[in-house]
Amino acid sequence: MCYCLEAAERAKQSLNGCDIYSGCCTLKIEFAKPTRLNVYKNDNESWDYTNSSLGGKPPGSDRPALLQEPPRAYGPQGNAPPYGDNRGPPPYDGGFDDYMPPRGPRGADPYGPPGRDPYGGPAPPERFGRDPYRGDGPPPVSPRGPGYGPGGPPPPPPGANQQGSVMMAYGLNHEKMNCDKLFNILCLYGNIVRIKFLKSKEGCAMIQMGDPISVERAVSNLNGAVFFESKLQLGFSKQAFLNDVPQPFSLPDGSPSFKDYMGNRNNRFTNPEAASKNRILPPSKMLHFFNAPFGISEEQMKKVFEEKEASPPTSVKLFTSKNKSERSSSGLIEFGTVNQSLEGLALCNHVPIPNPSGKFPYILKLCFSSTGSGGGGPGRGGPRGGGY
């Protein structure tokens, strides 16, 4: 409980949408209806920091410090050596003074070793889809470097450039893009918290991701990508978070201009185990698909893209499995150009496919493949996991 309304507002603004661990355990903070919090004893479940007469020691007072002293080799931002600002779009006019040029590329994240094949089955009754990332493997290494623990480095000193979790996107095709299509592309690089299209500037959107590292991954891999006849330009925003928009305006396709994706089951970095299954790759002509109905044919897979008015794939390859208990299919889809692959990802990622032997549909999952990007050997290049 905060001492005053101003303190509660500051706490909500600073913490709402933040991740306790990098890429997962996202906080959602709202004001409570009770006007007073009553605490009757100080113990592990409740504590009144203004009344020591209730007894007990402060929680964790006997524990050693969790975090080590941060190394001094880092620059003023505390989280990495300085990078050049030679990537990303030039500054924009039009009243958007919260744009920050992106930092240089960071490379693929050091996620854990491959685990089991990330197959999924039909969706449960309460929601489409099923989280396919259920392989083995250790939690991902902290992308902020050793010595900081899961919370990351301490905040930079006042006046330093703080790199937040909000990203600016320019150059979107106003007629063809919406929140879900943008989510379908960006979810490959980190959790999405909120997406907001700006009414005052067509083709411009703001995206709040789970952490700054996710924004860096998206900027490094997607900045300059071309799809729907438009060139995407990404960069950091100075804004710390996106507020809820109670009454969003409608986009040309009739969908809302604002969506909250916190808790969305299609986020792929919801816990360390799920995050370790993702491969961070740039766009390529080849898409890896999984969680399709078992026994789906190449023609049926092509029809999925045709029904969404995406460019038809030039080829589809289905993976065969010796495991007779498998309940879903996976494979590779190749397009004529990288642009067509990006458009197919935006239109068909997370599309429901009817389940021929059940009530609930399969939710098709797509991601870029290293087979088509030159970033891998003969492997299948999808989420980490073998045994197809």
Secondary structure, DSSP 8 states (H G I E B T S, - for coil): --SSHHHHHHHHHHHTT-EEETTEEE------S-S-------SSS---TT-GGG----TTTTS--SS----SSS-TTSSSS-----SS-----SS-TTEE-------S-------S-----S--TTSS--------------TT-TTS-TT-S----TTS----SEEEEE---TTT--HHHHHHHHTTSS-EEEEEE-SSSTT-EEEEESSHHHHHHHHHHHTT-EETTEE-EEEEES-------SS--B-TTS-BSEEE-TT-TT-S-SSHHHHTT-------SEEEEEEEETT--HHHHHHHHHHTT----SEEEE---S-TT--EEEEEEE-SSHHHHHHHHHHHTT-EE--TTSSS-EE-EEEE-HHHHTSSSSS--SSS----
